[in-house]
Amino acid sequence: MSLSVAVAGASGYAGGELLRILAGHPEFEITTVTAHANAGASLGLLQPHLRSLAHLTLVDTSPENLVGHDVVFLALPHGKSGEITAALPDDTLIIDCGADHRLTDPAAWAKFYGGDYFGAWPYGLPELVLEAGGTQRDNLVGAKRIAVPGCNVTAISLGLAPGIRAGVLLPDDLVAILAVGTSGAGKALKPELLASEVMGSASAYAVGGTHRHTPEIQQNLTAAGGVGVTVSFTPMLVPMSRGILATSTAKLAPGVNEHDVRDAFEFAYAQEKFVHVLPAGQFPRTADTVGANTALIGIAVDEVAGRVVTVTAIDNLVKGTAGAAVQSANIALGLPEGLGLTTNGVAP
């Protein structure tokens, strides 16, 4: 028997990607799609690539329209999910792709987001290694509320956490520079995202520790065993529609060599379906992950600088958002973790 699914925020990029993945999921039936300003419009008009769902009509994003479903996916701006989730039944599985339930520290929420703090939910990054052993997936089994990570957070966390847990990387001087596709900024019209502004150009944004994903990265790497975690994280907007390429660096712990670093990452991800460590000397491209729920990681050691460099590629809309949401839902429901998801990208 199929589980009934509602997707809130279905007219946006994240909502559209959720629908694309869910449309091929054998255990889910999409029965309701919601929006705010676009309520009343045909889904086929706003997401014309979703041919199998074109018959659906968007309804208003309200608790009344979300009640009664087995699973509810929320793809809403920050501050909007928390207003809705409190009104939904406890036995409904809710997967929030927004920021409202990610942070465990109310002070961090107040500093980087502001407004009401709605509390932290089990965190939907299954492959995140934890200091005490195991991974975050252990905390998702049977969960009814799950907070999906930020896309930049996923790329940086997966690219550094195994080294921190193993003690081969020092956590107090982490630096990450990310090339980010424009879909990460959402579908709202913004002058800086116009094609004439983006094409043929690259630009930094949220520079100097101001990006809202910063405390979430610190939270994850602390959970992996880091003490006194500091991270300088700078995203760069580049002219591609989707994808993240995260170049993350950390100081090597004393006495550590490249073999130790590679062993730590290969041990952490040896059994993972969706996180792959590439052979020595190979580094991923964002193009290798388009449409796939994979994170590809290349590793190098800069012996002169005494630092490790990891290069992590993900599709920000799949492994960075919608794919992680479906993967986490599968775990929570006791379904095969990879159901409805693929490791194969789209090329060229």
Secondary structure, DSSP 8 states (H G I E B T S, - for coil): --EEEEEETTTSHHHHHHHHHHTT-TTEEEEEEEESTTTTSBHHHHSTT-GGGTT-B-EE--HHHHTT-SEEEE---TTTHHHHHTTS-TTSEEEE-SSTTT-S-HHHHHHHT-S-------B--TT-B-TTSSBGGGGTTT-SEEE---HHHHHHHHHHHHHHHHTSB-TTSEEEEEEE-GGGG-SS--GGGSHHHHTT--EE-STTTT-TTHHHHHHHHHHTT-SS--EEEEEEE-S-SS-EEEEEEEEB-TT--HHHHHHHHHHHHTT-SSEEE--TT----GGGGTTS--EEEEEEEETTTTEEEEEEEE-TTIIIIIHHHHHHHHHHHTS-TTTT--S-----
